[in-house]
Amino acid sequence: MSTRRIIATYAFVMFFLVIALLGTVTAAFGGTSYTEAAGRQSLYTLTAAKARGTIYDRNLQPLTNAERVYVAAVIPSRETLAKLNRAVPEEKREVLRTALESGKPFLIEVTTPVSDDGIQTFSVTKRYANPQPAANLLGYLDSDYNGTDGVEKSFDALLAENHGEIDVTFAIDALGNAISGETMHVENTYRFADGGVMLTLDKRIQQCVENACAEIEKGAAVILDCKTGEVLASASFPAVDPNDLAACMENEDAPFVNRALCAYTPGSVFKLICAASALEYGIDYKEVYTCTGSIVVDGLTITCYGGKAHGEVNLHTALRSSCNGYFIQLVQKLGAEKILSMAEKLGFGTSVSLADNLETAAGSLSNAQALKNARALALFSFGQGETTVSPLNLAAAVNAIAADGIYMTPRLVYGTVDTNLSVQETEENTGEKVMEPTTAARLRAYMESTARFGTARIGAPQNCVSGIKTGTAQTGVYDENGEEIENYWYAGYICNAQEEPLYTLVVLEETAGETHVPQAFRKIGEALVDFN
């Protein structure tokens, strides 16, 4: 082989070797900061945005990927930077000056779309809003963009599969500088992130709940659709901030905990279960008990709230005034087994699964053997002792009363969504009869009386009919001032104009001071009328 042919062959091989070594360099859009790596290559790629599959509410309103911002891909020149100057906040203008000096293509977030030679603007989404609705239920991502909690974790594979991005490729010279006059090449698969999962939440109701409960520092609120058992809203306070997980880790009030799914002592709300059992088993609801303000059980003195004597009460008026003495003697007559049976039918002691790896705490119920102890049985009758339940489980139990005795397991996931926004629905709930309709109707009458004239009157909505049971539960836990933290509950339903129950609502607060639960329940209830 001649020297000339050897040189030619060598040059040919080296040419293709160089071509094979050429690659693209990416930079990920992450809020307001961008990363780029230059290198001596003829092509340079920046990723203007990445998106993960979307989580929607029941009306196909995005709960994630909801807030939009503008990102500009820029070939730097004095003309393009002058054009950008008006669309960039003052604190970011130093980026423009640095970019002009470097000569390299770059990305920058802008306040309005900018169009010019050497500039292309894209409307992209932020994963989470600030604040993010239903943050504890939706969950959050790790540094590798994997779902690590809540719905993000439950549907991690589906949401990761429905991903999209916008890649912008530039021609650059050997020094990594943009070549003036060259056209950007855009590869846009962003719409694929429109696929995802649809929940039963209603974004408007969710935001209403979070606004109304703004003064609750630690607690939870849940709303169910009375007819279907679907979860319309679920909030935990303080809420996790998926945009700043580091700050959440330093918060002593544990924002990572989803309190709507945690188990708490129910206090006097449990009297609804005792009353339901009494009506089902034929106890005379008109029989009168004389309350002196306290009752002695096996040497233990138990008082009504504030030591108040309620006088002569029956099942109706005892529930309305939340008389401990009446319910202690009622449960003594009924026996523990009947109450336990009704509680179990209403979901006490059972974990509710909302999705894979997303479920409520099962809570706890005393067993019949333990309740042979007279003191334990007395505490059990008004929701103290070993009984615990999550706000979501309690909402499902109250919902059975609102739904004519039909218990429906709470449902959160409506279905999956493809990139064309077509929904593939999952199976609907099938209810189970747990009490007679007449029992449920009588309990509703008692709860509506409680809202109008009883312990719930200060928190009852004024623009509609509602049924409510209140509860205050001792926890045995004390704050730094030595004050006992108590669980304050409002559990009930909100009616439409025809006085039919539409929404079941539970609000909980953990506090050693003044409770904000009545005001929150009232605000939510009054606002729900407008959503009907």
URMOLIN-V226319 format. One line per field, one symbol per residue. ss: DSSP state (2 for helix, 1 for strand, 0 for the rest). burial: 1 if it has 16 or more other C-alpha atoms within 10 Angstrom, else 0. A space follows every 50 residues. Layout:
ss = ???
burial = ???
This chain:
ss = 00222222222222222222200000010100100000000011111111 10011100000100001111111100022222222000022222222222 22000111110000010011111111000000002222001000001002 22220222222001111111110000010000001111022222011110 00222222222200000011111110000111111110000000222220 00000000222011002222222222222200000000111001111001 11102220001110222222200222222222220222222222200000 00111001100001000002220222222220000001112222222222 22000110001011111000001110000001100022222222222222 22200022200000011111111111110000011111111111100000 11111111111000002222222222222220
burial = 00000000000000000000000111111000010101101111111111 11111111011111110001111111100110010011000010010011 00111111110111000111110111111001111111111000011011 11111101110111111111110001111000010100011111111111 11111111110110011111111111111111111111111110100100 00011101111111111111111111111100000000101011101000 01110000110011111111111111111110010101110110111111 11110001011111110000100111111111111111111111111111 11111111111111111100001000000010011010111111011111 11011110111001111111111110000000011111111111110000 11111111111100111111111111111000
